[in-house]
Structure formats: C-alpha cells, structure tokens
Amino acid sequence: MTPQPAERAGLTMADVARLADVSVMTVSNVVNDRAERVSAETRRRVQAVIASTGYRVNVPARQLRQGRTGSIVLAVPDFASAYFGELGARLAERLRPHGFRLVMELTRGTLDDELATLSSPHLDGHDAIILSMTAGTARDLADAQPRKPLVVIGERSVPPGFDHVAMDNIGGARLATDALLDAGARRIAVIGGQLDGPESMPVLRTQGYRDALASRSVPLDESLVVAGGVGLADGERAIRALIKAGVKFDAVFGLTDAAALGAMSALAAAGLRIPHDVKVVGWDNTELATYAIPPLSSVEPDNEAIADGIVRLLLRRLDDADAPAETTAPPARMVHRESTR
C-alpha cells in the first residue's frame, strides 16, 4: 500500500528498503548513484519505490552524520572573467542536487593566494575545493598537501595523486588557427601568446598555433605573438600596439573570448572591418561571443563536459578518498560565426 502524503514526511531509508525488499545499503547505493554496486533490476525496483512514496534524502542530516558543511569552494584568478562566471553557474547547478552549495573565492592568480586557499585553517569550513591553478607548480601543490578533496582545473601540470580537469589547449588552438587559414588568412596575430616557458595555457595554445602554421608551411613571424594578459583591455592594447608598430596582420586569434572582444573594439576604432579586413577567433565560447558585432567565432572547449568531469571527480573523491587520481581533457571543437566568414 502506497504511503499517504502525511506518512511520506517521516519516511526513512529503512522504510524504502523494506518496501523494495532490499538492504538499506542497497538503497544508499541507488540514491548516491553508485550504479556499479547495484544490478539494473534492483535499481529499477528501488527507484520505483522512491517515486511512488515521494521519499527524499534528508541532506542536512546526512551531512551532519558525515561531518560535512555542504560547502564547495571554487577558487579562480579573476571574478570579471565571463568564463569563470559561466563555469561557476554550471558547477552550482550540478552540485545542488547532491546537497552542496558553491562558494567562489578570488586568488588573483598569485601563488600566495592559491596556497592560502589550500591551507588547513581555511579548508576547515568547506568539504572540498576546485582550484584553477595559474601560479602554482606541481611541486607547490605536492608541498601544500591539502587535507580535503581537491580537483585542479587549468593547464599547469599536477603531481601524481591529484584529480585534474584540463582543456584540449593544443588541439583547440590548432582548430582556431586552421579556421583562420581556411578563411584565407596568412598573418595571424595571437593575443596573449607565449612562445616558450613552463607549461601553461598561453604556452600550450601558442604551440597549437605554431603546429597549425607548420602543417600548412606558413612561416612563423614572432612579431605577431603578443604576450600579456587575456582580458578585454589586454586585447585592445595588443591591437593598438601592433597597428602603432606597423605590424601587418589579417587575422586575430585571442586566447580567450575576452581578448578577442577587446581586439574587435580596437579594430573597429581603427576603421578595420571584421571579417572583411581582419578575421577574428576567440576561445571559451562564452555567451558574450554570440552578442559581439559581428558574432565571434570561438573554440568550444566542451564546457558542459568540463563541468560534468569536475563534479564527477569531486563527488567520487568525497565518497572514496583512496580512489585513483584521474586526469581528463575533453576534445575541443570550433564554433564558426560571422567573424571568420
């Protein structure tokens, strides 16, 4: 007999187990999405009971029993970045059904702030951390030895034993450069590029750019690789500097959408038409790219898969501290819009 609404309010996991004729542990495995531990038939039976009774997990009570706060930190270098804002929204949406709230924290891209985020006193108020590491090295991370579950995002190498979600930087940069070459460009400026140095986002994306040029036998002109930041103002400054120096270019690859959008502003101010005079590509496929004039072609790093991967690794680490570490980097794809057509 199906419990009436008044009865459902006090329904426990033991009640669901009794109605489904399974153990409490089996019900726990189903509600915590540990599908590998439960047969498909049993899972369907438990889910049917849950659906018919309206059973809901008492998240605060479970967190109290587990000694958890229900808080996950996302530590990023820049709050003004559209990419990190959109990433935070995706993560919050995915974490909410599991009873976690997302808290964002600013590291300013400095080593001191990244290490402070990983310090024990700070982590005591949270269950886990997602860190966009831009300044720290693998050695810094290993020395920090954070006591709480950690997922590292970004392009810095991480030591063994740490979960890592990265982007397909070299592959995505090749796609961006190929798109511009296919559109007829030959002198492609890279905003935020870096020709050498430790493994990082600028170095890896510049490597992809170089690989694409080499594959088409297009010579590399180092004057087209403009080092510096990848924000709106950085993109604008880079284009103004190229024009002032008399460097000829017929395309721009911004290593972020923000850099590309800043470049588009400077191009418009200089009377250069997009895409007729200069073609432009960005990276991140943020919502802002669709509202640019003209709409901005951009590398899509598979933002949804990245968010899925972060949450999957985080929940697995919270459930099993001894699970093997994993690194994942979804393949990128190119989104073509009017800025390259």
Contacts in CASP RR format, 6 or more apart in sequence:
PFRMAT RR
TARGET T0000
AUTHOR 0000-0000-0000
METHOD contacts of the structure
MODEL  1
MTPQPAERAGLTMADVARLADVSVMTVSNVVNDRAERVSAETRRRVQAVI
ASTGYRVNVPARQLRQGRTGSIVLAVPDFASAYFGELGARLAERLRPHGF
RLVMELTRGTLDDELATLSSPHLDGHDAIILSMTAGTARDLADAQPRKPL
VVIGERSVPPGFDHVAMDNIGGARLATDALLDAGARRIAVIGGQLDGPES
MPVLRTQGYRDALASRSVPLDESLVVAGGVGLADGERAIRALIKAGVKFD
AVFGLTDAAALGAMSALAAAGLRIPHDVKVVGWDNTELATYAIPPLSSVE
PDNEAIADGIVRLLLRRLDDADAPAETTAPPARMVHRESTR
2 52 0 8 1.000
2 53 0 8 1.000
3 11 0 8 1.000
3 15 0 8 1.000
3 53 0 8 1.000
8 53 0 8 1.000
8 54 0 8 1.000
8 55 0 8 1.000
11 53 0 8 1.000
11 54 0 8 1.000
11 55 0 8 1.000
13 24 0 8 1.000
13 27 0 8 1.000
13 28 0 8 1.000
13 31 0 8 1.000
13 55 0 8 1.000
13 57 0 8 1.000
14 24 0 8 1.000
15 53 0 8 1.000
15 55 0 8 1.000
16 27 0 8 1.000
16 46 0 8 1.000
16 49 0 8 1.000
16 50 0 8 1.000
16 53 0 8 1.000
16 55 0 8 1.000
17 23 0 8 1.000
17 24 0 8 1.000
17 26 0 8 1.000
17 27 0 8 1.000
19 49 0 8 1.000
19 53 0 8 1.000
20 26 0 8 1.000
20 27 0 8 1.000
20 42 0 8 1.000
20 45 0 8 1.000
20 46 0 8 1.000
20 48 0 8 1.000
20 49 0 8 1.000
21 45 0 8 1.000
22 42 0 8 1.000
22 45 0 8 1.000
22 46 0 8 1.000
26 38 0 8 1.000
26 42 0 8 1.000
26 46 0 8 1.000
27 46 0 8 1.000
28 34 0 8 1.000
29 35 0 8 1.000
29 37 0 8 1.000
29 38 0 8 1.000
30 38 0 8 1.000
30 42 0 8 1.000
30 43 0 8 1.000
30 46 0 8 1.000
30 47 0 8 1.000
30 50 0 8 1.000
31 50 0 8 1.000
31 57 0 8 1.000
32 319 0 8 1.000
34 319 0 8 1.000
35 43 0 8 1.000
38 46 0 8 1.000
49 55 0 8 1.000
59 99 0 8 1.000
63 69 0 8 1.000
63 70 0 8 1.000
63 99 0 8 1.000
68 127 0 8 1.000
69 125 0 8 1.000
69 126 0 8 1.000
69 127 0 8 1.000
70 99 0 8 1.000
70 100 0 8 1.000
70 101 0 8 1.000
70 126 0 8 1.000
70 127 0 8 1.000
71 100 0 8 1.000
71 101 0 8 1.000
71 103 0 8 1.000
71 125 0 8 1.000
71 126 0 8 1.000
71 127 0 8 1.000
72 91 0 8 1.000
72 95 0 8 1.000
72 100 0 8 1.000
72 101 0 8 1.000
72 102 0 8 1.000
72 103 0 8 1.000
72 126 0 8 1.000
72 127 0 8 1.000
72 128 0 8 1.000
72 129 0 8 1.000
72 130 0 8 1.000
72 314 0 8 1.000
73 102 0 8 1.000
73 103 0 8 1.000
73 104 0 8 1.000
73 105 0 8 1.000
73 117 0 8 1.000
73 123 0 8 1.000
73 126 0 8 1.000
73 128 0 8 1.000
73 129 0 8 1.000
73 130 0 8 1.000
74 84 0 8 1.000
74 87 0 8 1.000
74 88 0 8 1.000
74 91 0 8 1.000
74 102 0 8 1.000
74 103 0 8 1.000
74 104 0 8 1.000
74 105 0 8 1.000
74 129 0 8 1.000
74 130 0 8 1.000
74 132 0 8 1.000
75 104 0 8 1.000
75 105 0 8 1.000
75 106 0 8 1.000
75 107 0 8 1.000
75 114 0 8 1.000
75 117 0 8 1.000
75 129 0 8 1.000
75 130 0 8 1.000
75 131 0 8 1.000
75 132 0 8 1.000
76 84 0 8 1.000
76 87 0 8 1.000
76 104 0 8 1.000
76 105 0 8 1.000
76 106 0 8 1.000
76 107 0 8 1.000
76 132 0 8 1.000
77 84 0 8 1.000
77 106 0 8 1.000
77 107 0 8 1.000
77 108 0 8 1.000
77 109 0 8 1.000
77 132 0 8 1.000
77 134 0 8 1.000
77 135 0 8 1.000
78 84 0 8 1.000
78 106 0 8 1.000
78 108 0 8 1.000
78 109 0 8 1.000
79 85 0 8 1.000
79 104 0 8 1.000
79 106 0 8 1.000
81 231 0 8 1.000
81 256 0 8 1.000
81 258 0 8 1.000
82 257 0 8 1.000
82 258 0 8 1.000
82 284 0 8 1.000
82 286 0 8 1.000
82 287 0 8 1.000
82 288 0 8 1.000
83 256 0 8 1.000
83 257 0 8 1.000
83 258 0 8 1.000
83 284 0 8 1.000
83 286 0 8 1.000
84 104 0 8 1.000
84 132 0 8 1.000
85 104 0 8 1.000
86 286 0 8 1.000
86 287 0 8 1.000
86 303 0 8 1.000
87 303 0 8 1.000
87 306 0 8 1.000
87 307 0 8 1.000
88 102 0 8 1.000
88 104 0 8 1.000
90 303 0 8 1.000
90 304 0 8 1.000
90 307 0 8 1.000
91 102 0 8 1.000
91 130 0 8 1.000
91 307 0 8 1.000
91 310 0 8 1.000
91 311 0 8 1.000
92 101 0 8 1.000
92 102 0 8 1.000
94 307 0 8 1.000
94 308 0 8 1.000
94 311 0 8 1.000
95 101 0 8 1.000
95 102 0 8 1.000
95 311 0 8 1.000
98 311 0 8 1.000
98 315 0 8 1.000
100 127 0 8 1.000
103 126 0 8 1.000
105 117 0 8 1.000
106 113 0 8 1.000
107 113 0 8 1.000
107 114 0 8 1.000
107 117 0 8 1.000
107 131 0 8 1.000
107 132 0 8 1.000
107 134 0 8 1.000
107 135 0 8 1.000
109 134 0 8 1.000
109 135 0 8 1.000
110 135 0 8 1.000
111 135 0 8 1.000
111 136 0 8 1.000
111 140 0 8 1.000
114 131 0 8 1.000
114 133 0 8 1.000
114 134 0 8 1.000
114 135 0 8 1.000
114 136 0 8 1.000
114 140 0 8 1.000
115 136 0 8 1.000
115 140 0 8 1.000
115 144 0 8 1.000
116 122 0 8 1.000
117 129 0 8 1.000
117 131 0 8 1.000
118 129 0 8 1.000
118 131 0 8 1.000
118 141 0 8 1.000
118 144 0 8 1.000
118 146 0 8 1.000
118 150 0 8 1.000
119 144 0 8 1.000
120 146 0 8 1.000
120 147 0 8 1.000
123 129 0 8 1.000
123 146 0 8 1.000
123 147 0 8 1.000
123 148 0 8 1.000
126 148 0 8 1.000
127 148 0 8 1.000
127 149 0 8 1.000
127 318 0 8 1.000
128 148 0 8 1.000
128 149 0 8 1.000
128 150 0 8 1.000
128 151 0 8 1.000
128 314 0 8 1.000
128 317 0 8 1.000
128 318 0 8 1.000
129 146 0 8 1.000
129 148 0 8 1.000
129 149 0 8 1.000
129 150 0 8 1.000
129 151 0 8 1.000
130 150 0 8 1.000
130 151 0 8 1.000
130 153 0 8 1.000
130 310 0 8 1.000
130 314 0 8 1.000
131 150 0 8 1.000
131 151 0 8 1.000
131 152 0 8 1.000
131 153 0 8 1.000
132 153 0 8 1.000
132 154 0 8 1.000
133 141 0 8 1.000
133 152 0 8 1.000
133 153 0 8 1.000
133 154 0 8 1.000
133 156 0 8 1.000
133 158 0 8 1.000
134 154 0 8 1.000
134 156 0 8 1.000
134 200 0 8 1.000
134 201 0 8 1.000
136 156 0 8 1.000
137 156 0 8 1.000
137 157 0 8 1.000
137 198 0 8 1.000
138 156 0 8 1.000
138 157 0 8 1.000
138 158 0 8 1.000
138 159 0 8 1.000
139 159 0 8 1.000
141 152 0 8 1.000
141 158 0 8 1.000
141 159 0 8 1.000
141 162 0 8 1.000
142 159 0 8 1.000
149 314 0 8 1.000
149 317 0 8 1.000
149 318 0 8 1.000
149 321 0 8 1.000
150 162 0 8 1.000
150 163 0 8 1.000
150 317 0 8 1.000
151 163 0 8 1.000
151 164 0 8 1.000
151 165 0 8 1.000
151 310 0 8 1.000
151 313 0 8 1.000
151 314 0 8 1.000
151 317 0 8 1.000
152 158 0 8 1.000
152 162 0 8 1.000
152 163 0 8 1.000
152 164 0 8 1.000
152 165 0 8 1.000
153 164 0 8 1.000
153 165 0 8 1.000
153 166 0 8 1.000
153 306 0 8 1.000
153 310 0 8 1.000
154 164 0 8 1.000
154 165 0 8 1.000
154 166 0 8 1.000
154 167 0 8 1.000
154 201 0 8 1.000
155 166 0 8 1.000
155 167 0 8 1.000
155 169 0 8 1.000
155 199 0 8 1.000
155 200 0 8 1.000
155 201 0 8 1.000
155 204 0 8 1.000
156 199 0 8 1.000
156 200 0 8 1.000
157 199 0 8 1.000
158 164 0 8 1.000
158 327 0 8 1.000
160 325 0 8 1.000
161 324 0 8 1.000
161 325 0 8 1.000
162 325 0 8 1.000
163 313 0 8 1.000
163 314 0 8 1.000
163 317 0 8 1.000
163 325 0 8 1.000
163 326 0 8 1.000
163 327 0 8 1.000
164 325 0 8 1.000
164 326 0 8 1.000
164 327 0 8 1.000
164 328 0 8 1.000
165 306 0 8 1.000
165 309 0 8 1.000
165 310 0 8 1.000
165 313 0 8 1.000
165 327 0 8 1.000
165 328 0 8 1.000
165 329 0 8 1.000
166 327 0 8 1.000
166 328 0 8 1.000
166 329 0 8 1.000
167 201 0 8 1.000
167 301 0 8 1.000
167 306 0 8 1.000
167 329 0 8 1.000
167 330 0 8 1.000
167 332 0 8 1.000
168 301 0 8 1.000
168 329 0 8 1.000
168 330 0 8 1.000
168 331 0 8 1.000
168 332 0 8 1.000
169 201 0 8 1.000
169 204 0 8 1.000
169 205 0 8 1.000
169 207 0 8 1.000
169 208 0 8 1.000
170 204 0 8 1.000
170 205 0 8 1.000
170 207 0 8 1.000
170 208 0 8 1.000
170 211 0 8 1.000
171 208 0 8 1.000
171 331 0 8 1.000
171 332 0 8 1.000
172 205 0 8 1.000
172 208 0 8 1.000
172 283 0 8 1.000
172 299 0 8 1.000
172 301 0 8 1.000
172 332 0 8 1.000
172 334 0 8 1.000
173 204 0 8 1.000
173 205 0 8 1.000
173 206 0 8 1.000
173 207 0 8 1.000
173 208 0 8 1.000
173 209 0 8 1.000
173 211 0 8 1.000
173 212 0 8 1.000
173 253 0 8 1.000
173 283 0 8 1.000
173 299 0 8 1.000
174 208 0 8 1.000
174 209 0 8 1.000
174 211 0 8 1.000
174 212 0 8 1.000
174 215 0 8 1.000
175 299 0 8 1.000
175 332 0 8 1.000
175 333 0 8 1.000
175 334 0 8 1.000
176 209 0 8 1.000
176 253 0 8 1.000
176 281 0 8 1.000
176 282 0 8 1.000
176 283 0 8 1.000
176 299 0 8 1.000
176 334 0 8 1.000
177 188 0 8 1.000
177 208 0 8 1.000
177 209 0 8 1.000
177 212 0 8 1.000
177 213 0 8 1.000
177 253 0 8 1.000
178 212 0 8 1.000
178 334 0 8 1.000
179 281 0 8 1.000
179 297 0 8 1.000
179 334 0 8 1.000
179 336 0 8 1.000
179 340 0 8 1.000
180 188 0 8 1.000
180 251 0 8 1.000
180 253 0 8 1.000
180 279 0 8 1.000
180 281 0 8 1.000
180 340 0 8 1.000
181 188 0 8 1.000
181 212 0 8 1.000
181 213 0 8 1.000
181 216 0 8 1.000
181 218 0 8 1.000
183 251 0 8 1.000
183 275 0 8 1.000
183 279 0 8 1.000
183 340 0 8 1.000
183 341 0 8 1.000
184 250 0 8 1.000
184 279 0 8 1.000
185 250 0 8 1.000
185 251 0 8 1.000
185 279 0 8 1.000
186 218 0 8 1.000
186 250 0 8 1.000
187 221 0 8 1.000
187 224 0 8 1.000
187 248 0 8 1.000
187 249 0 8 1.000
187 250 0 8 1.000
187 251 0 8 1.000
188 209 0 8 1.000
188 213 0 8 1.000
188 224 0 8 1.000
188 249 0 8 1.000
188 250 0 8 1.000
188 251 0 8 1.000
188 252 0 8 1.000
188 253 0 8 1.000
189 224 0 8 1.000
189 225 0 8 1.000
189 226 0 8 1.000
189 238 0 8 1.000
189 239 0 8 1.000
189 242 0 8 1.000
189 247 0 8 1.000
189 249 0 8 1.000
189 251 0 8 1.000
189 252 0 8 1.000
189 253 0 8 1.000
189 263 0 8 1.000
190 205 0 8 1.000
190 206 0 8 1.000
190 209 0 8 1.000
190 224 0 8 1.000
190 225 0 8 1.000
190 226 0 8 1.000
190 253 0 8 1.000
190 254 0 8 1.000
190 255 0 8 1.000
191 226 0 8 1.000
191 230 0 8 1.000
191 234 0 8 1.000
191 235 0 8 1.000
191 238 0 8 1.000
191 239 0 8 1.000
191 252 0 8 1.000
191 253 0 8 1.000
191 254 0 8 1.000
191 255 0 8 1.000
191 259 0 8 1.000
191 260 0 8 1.000
191 263 0 8 1.000
192 202 0 8 1.000
192 225 0 8 1.000
192 226 0 8 1.000
192 227 0 8 1.000
192 228 0 8 1.000
192 229 0 8 1.000
192 230 0 8 1.000
192 234 0 8 1.000
192 235 0 8 1.000
192 238 0 8 1.000
192 254 0 8 1.000
192 255 0 8 1.000
192 259 0 8 1.000
193 202 0 8 1.000
193 203 0 8 1.000
193 205 0 8 1.000
193 206 0 8 1.000
193 209 0 8 1.000
193 225 0 8 1.000
193 226 0 8 1.000
193 227 0 8 1.000
193 228 0 8 1.000
193 255 0 8 1.000
194 200 0 8 1.000
194 202 0 8 1.000
194 203 0 8 1.000
194 206 0 8 1.000
194 225 0 8 1.000
194 227 0 8 1.000
194 228 0 8 1.000
195 203 0 8 1.000
195 206 0 8 1.000
195 222 0 8 1.000
195 225 0 8 1.000
196 203 0 8 1.000
197 203 0 8 1.000
201 255 0 8 1.000
202 227 0 8 1.000
202 228 0 8 1.000
202 230 0 8 1.000
202 255 0 8 1.000
205 255 0 8 1.000
205 283 0 8 1.000
206 225 0 8 1.000
209 225 0 8 1.000
209 253 0 8 1.000
210 220 0 8 1.000
213 219 0 8 1.000
213 220 0 8 1.000
214 220 0 8 1.000
223 245 0 8 1.000
223 247 0 8 1.000
224 242 0 8 1.000
224 247 0 8 1.000
224 249 0 8 1.000
226 238 0 8 1.000
226 241 0 8 1.000
226 242 0 8 1.000
228 234 0 8 1.000
228 238 0 8 1.000
229 235 0 8 1.000
229 259 0 8 1.000
230 254 0 8 1.000
230 255 0 8 1.000
230 256 0 8 1.000
230 258 0 8 1.000
230 259 0 8 1.000
231 256 0 8 1.000
231 258 0 8 1.000
231 259 0 8 1.000
231 262 0 8 1.000
232 258 0 8 1.000
232 259 0 8 1.000
232 261 0 8 1.000
232 262 0 8 1.000
232 265 0 8 1.000
233 262 0 8 1.000
234 258 0 8 1.000
234 259 0 8 1.000
234 262 0 8 1.000
235 254 0 8 1.000
235 258 0 8 1.000
235 259 0 8 1.000
235 260 0 8 1.000
235 261 0 8 1.000
235 262 0 8 1.000
235 263 0 8 1.000
235 266 0 8 1.000
236 262 0 8 1.000
236 263 0 8 1.000
236 265 0 8 1.000
236 266 0 8 1.000
237 266 0 8 1.000
238 259 0 8 1.000
238 263 0 8 1.000
238 266 0 8 1.000
239 252 0 8 1.000
239 262 0 8 1.000
239 263 0 8 1.000
239 266 0 8 1.000
239 267 0 8 1.000
239 270 0 8 1.000
240 266 0 8 1.000
240 270 0 8 1.000
242 249 0 8 1.000
243 266 0 8 1.000
243 270 0 8 1.000
249 278 0 8 1.000
250 277 0 8 1.000
250 278 0 8 1.000
250 279 0 8 1.000
251 278 0 8 1.000
251 279 0 8 1.000
251 280 0 8 1.000
251 281 0 8 1.000
252 260 0 8 1.000
252 263 0 8 1.000
252 267 0 8 1.000
252 278 0 8 1.000
252 279 0 8 1.000
252 280 0 8 1.000
252 281 0 8 1.000
253 260 0 8 1.000
253 280 0 8 1.000
253 281 0 8 1.000
253 282 0 8 1.000
254 260 0 8 1.000
254 263 0 8 1.000
254 280 0 8 1.000
254 281 0 8 1.000
254 282 0 8 1.000
254 283 0 8 1.000
255 282 0 8 1.000
255 283 0 8 1.000
256 282 0 8 1.000
256 283 0 8 1.000
256 284 0 8 1.000
257 282 0 8 1.000
257 283 0 8 1.000
257 284 0 8 1.000
257 285 0 8 1.000
257 286 0 8 1.000
257 288 0 8 1.000
257 289 0 8 1.000
257 296 0 8 1.000
257 298 0 8 1.000
258 288 0 8 1.000
259 282 0 8 1.000
260 280 0 8 1.000
260 281 0 8 1.000
260 282 0 8 1.000
260 283 0 8 1.000
260 289 0 8 1.000
260 296 0 8 1.000
260 298 0 8 1.000
260 339 0 8 1.000
261 288 0 8 1.000
261 289 0 8 1.000
261 292 0 8 1.000
261 296 0 8 1.000
263 280 0 8 1.000
264 274 0 8 1.000
264 280 0 8 1.000
264 292 0 8 1.000
264 296 0 8 1.000
264 339 0 8 1.000
267 274 0 8 1.000
267 277 0 8 1.000
267 278 0 8 1.000
267 280 0 8 1.000
268 274 0 8 1.000
271 277 0 8 1.000
272 278 0 8 1.000
274 280 0 8 1.000
274 294 0 8 1.000
274 339 0 8 1.000
275 294 0 8 1.000
275 338 0 8 1.000
275 339 0 8 1.000
275 340 0 8 1.000
275 341 0 8 1.000
279 339 0 8 1.000
279 340 0 8 1.000
280 296 0 8 1.000
280 297 0 8 1.000
280 339 0 8 1.000
280 340 0 8 1.000
281 296 0 8 1.000
281 297 0 8 1.000
281 298 0 8 1.000
281 299 0 8 1.000
281 339 0 8 1.000
281 340 0 8 1.000
282 289 0 8 1.000
282 296 0 8 1.000
282 297 0 8 1.000
282 298 0 8 1.000
282 299 0 8 1.000
283 298 0 8 1.000
283 299 0 8 1.000
283 301 0 8 1.000
284 298 0 8 1.000
284 299 0 8 1.000
284 301 0 8 1.000
284 303 0 8 1.000
285 298 0 8 1.000
285 299 0 8 1.000
285 300 0 8 1.000
285 301 0 8 1.000
285 303 0 8 1.000
285 335 0 8 1.000
286 298 0 8 1.000
288 296 0 8 1.000
289 295 0 8 1.000
289 296 0 8 1.000
289 297 0 8 1.000
289 298 0 8 1.000
289 335 0 8 1.000
289 337 0 8 1.000
290 296 0 8 1.000
290 337 0 8 1.000
292 339 0 8 1.000
294 337 0 8 1.000
294 338 0 8 1.000
294 339 0 8 1.000
295 337 0 8 1.000
295 338 0 8 1.000
295 339 0 8 1.000
296 337 0 8 1.000
296 339 0 8 1.000
297 334 0 8 1.000
297 335 0 8 1.000
297 336 0 8 1.000
297 337 0 8 1.000
297 338 0 8 1.000
297 339 0 8 1.000
297 340 0 8 1.000
298 335 0 8 1.000
298 337 0 8 1.000
299 332 0 8 1.000
299 333 0 8 1.000
299 334 0 8 1.000
299 335 0 8 1.000
300 332 0 8 1.000
300 333 0 8 1.000
300 334 0 8 1.000
300 335 0 8 1.000
301 330 0 8 1.000
301 332 0 8 1.000
302 330 0 8 1.000
302 331 0 8 1.000
302 332 0 8 1.000
302 333 0 8 1.000
305 330 0 8 1.000
306 330 0 8 1.000
309 328 0 8 1.000
313 326 0 8 1.000
313 328 0 8 1.000
316 323 0 8 1.000
317 323 0 8 1.000
END
